[in-house]
Amino acid sequence: MICLESVGYFATGPGTQLMPAGFAAAFPRVAARVRSGGQRGDFTLVVHRRSTEAAAAAWRRAAEAAEPRLPAVTLRDPRPHGMLGALAGLAAPPLIHLDRSDHASFWNVGIPALMLTGTANFRNPHYHRPTDTPDTLDYGRLAAVAVATAATAASAASWRGLS
């Protein structure tokens, strides 16, 4: 399953990408990557688990080849699929943010899934507000997200080990 969550809003100014409390401690490499880019909200976050690591890599490659080029940051959720993984999120609060979309229901029943996200309220100041209107979206980059997603889906046989 490939979930598109709050994609389309990008912010290129420094400091436009926020991180939830505890995120840097839970995911130091990802936090360092975001910081090294000036905390600019100009990327798509690709959240995956071990079962979809190859799919995440395929999406990242497709996004880098898209026009315009779309930076991607990948984040591997360390939890296992199923209810044990869901319960682990309760024990480690920063992990619960990785469940904030439709892909989590698939993970909870053991179905591999990716979440592609613009990080919602951690980037978009219009998220769930009356100002969240179509004119705030970057349609060129949104098209790149769609192209990379289509390319990833079309290449599923290769990243699922079926070729």
C-alpha positions in Angstrom: 0.0 0.0 0.0 1.3 3.5 -0.8 -0.3 6.2 1.2 -0.1 9.9 0.1 -0.4 12.0 3.3 -0.5 15.8 3.1 1.7 16.0 0.0 1.8 19.1 -2.1 2.9 21.8 0.4 6.6 22.6 0.3 8.4 25.4 2.0 12.0 26.3 1.0 12.8 28.9 3.7 15.1 27.9 6.5 13.4 26.7 9.6 10.1 25.8 7.8 10.4 22.1 8.7 9.6 21.3 12.4 10.1 18.0 14.2 7.9 16.6 17.0 9.2 16.4 20.5 11.6 13.5 21.0 12.1 13.0 17.2 15.8 13.8 17.2 16.4 11.2 20.0 14.4 8.5 18.3 15.7 9.2 14.8 19.0 11.0 15.0 20.1 10.3 11.4 16.9 11.6 9.9 16.9 14.7 12.3 20.5 15.4 11.3 19.6 15.2 7.6 16.7 17.6 8.1 19.0 20.0 10.1 21.8 19.8 7.5 19.3 21.1 5.0 18.5 24.1 7.1 15.3 22.5 8.3 13.7 23.5 5.0 10.4 21.8 4.2 11.4 21.1 0.6 11.4 17.2 0.7 9.0 14.3 0.9 9.3 12.1 3.9 9.1 8.4 3.0 8.1 6.3 6.0 8.5 2.6 5.7 9.3 -0.6 7.6 11.7 -3.4 6.8 9.2 -5.0 4.5 9.0 -2.0 2.2 12.6 -0.8 2.4 13.1 -1.7 -1.3 10.0 0.2 -2.2 11.1 3.3 -0.3 14.5 3.2 -2.2 12.6 2.8 -5.5 10.4 5.8 -4.7 13.5 7.9 -3.7 15.3 7.1 -7.0 12.1 7.9 -9.0 11.7 11.2 -7.1 15.3 12.2 -7.8 14.8 11.5 -11.5 11.5 13.4 -11.7 11.2 16.9 -13.1 11.4 18.9 -11.0 13.8 16.8 -8.9 12.2 16.0 -5.6 14.4 15.5 -2.5 13.3 12.6 -0.4 14.2 11.7 3.2 13.6 8.1 4.1 12.7 7.0 7.7 12.5 3.4 8.7 10.0 2.7 11.4 11.8 0.1 13.6 8.6 -1.5 14.9 7.3 -4.9 13.6 4.1 -5.2 11.7 0.9 -6.2 13.7 -0.4 -5.2 17.0 3.0 -5.5 18.7 4.2 -2.7 16.5 1.1 -0.6 17.3 1.6 -1.1 21.0 5.3 -0.2 20.8 4.2 3.3 19.6 2.5 3.8 23.0 5.7 3.0 24.8 7.8 5.4 22.7 5.8 8.6 22.0 7.8 9.8 19.0 6.9 6.6 17.2 3.2 7.4 17.4 3.6 10.2 14.9 4.5 7.5 12.3 1.0 6.1 12.6 -0.8 9.3 11.7 -2.3 8.1 8.4 -4.1 5.3 6.6 -1.0 3.2 6.1 -0.9 2.3 9.9 -4.1 0.2 9.6 -2.3 -1.9 6.9 0.8 -2.2 9.1 -1.4 -3.3 12.1 -2.7 -6.3 10.1 0.7 -7.2 8.7 0.4 -5.7 5.2 3.5 -3.8 3.9 2.9 -0.1 3.3 4.7 3.2 2.6 3.6 6.6 3.8 4.7 9.5 1.6 4.2 12.8 3.5 4.9 16.5 3.6 4.8 16.0 7.4 1.4 17.8 7.8 1.4 20.3 10.7 5.1 20.0 11.1 5.6 22.0 7.9 2.3 23.4 6.7 1.0 26.3 8.8 -2.3 26.0 7.0 -2.9 22.3 8.0 -6.6 21.8 9.0 -7.2 25.6 8.9 -9.5 27.7 6.7 -6.3 28.9 4.9 -5.6 25.4 3.7 -6.6 26.2 0.1 -5.5 25.0 -3.3 -3.4 28.1 -3.9 -1.0 27.0 -1.1 0.1 23.9 -3.0 3.2 23.5 -5.2 1.6 21.8 -8.2 5.0 21.2 -10.0 6.3 19.3 -7.0 3.0 17.6 -6.4 3.2 16.3 -10.0 6.7 15.0 -9.2 5.3 13.1 -6.2 2.6 11.6 -8.5 5.2 10.6 -11.2 7.5 9.0 -8.6 4.6 7.1 -7.0 3.4 5.8 -10.4 7.0 4.7 -11.3 7.3 3.0 -7.9 4.0 1.2 -8.3 4.9 0.2 -11.9 8.2 -1.3 -10.7 6.6 -3.3 -7.9 7.7 -6.6 -9.3 11.3 -5.7 -9.0 11.2 -4.3 -5.4 9.0 -7.2 -4.2 11.4 -9.7 -5.5 9.1 -11.0 -8.2 11.1 -10.3 -11.3 
